[in-house]
């Protein structure tokens, strides 16, 4: 087993706080030293209380699923002798009301790939996506549906 750490840092500064008008901006600090500006989504709280340029937890959730899938896809393609030149994904997560609570109800991956040499068949690519999804431990950790729309 391995452990994966993230340090989350927020400070009130001069906000009253109990009036609910404090800033939702904070910082994520990872073990390698990377710092990422984070904040609540402007879809969830008033824009004046957040920073729309920062990463919000919902975006990070979607990105972690898409990134895990991509890393497995690349590994499996390399093992199969298929050379991938580029992998671009515009992943989309949908926040919806499920049983009276907001939750990410679905994540749709939209991978677009280019290959070196003779490209693999559509069936080979679909098989790699299926195998990548089966191996992605982030996908295995969540309840929402995850779809791969490699064609559209």
Secondary structure, 3 states (H helix, E strand, C coil): CCCCCEEEECCCCCCCCCCCCCCCCEEEEECCCCEEEECCCCCCCCHHHCCCCCECHHHHHHHHHHHHHHHHHHHHHHHCCCCEEEEEECCEEEEEEECCEEEEEEEEECEEEEECCCCCCHHHHHHHHHHHHHHCCCHHHCCCEEEECCCC
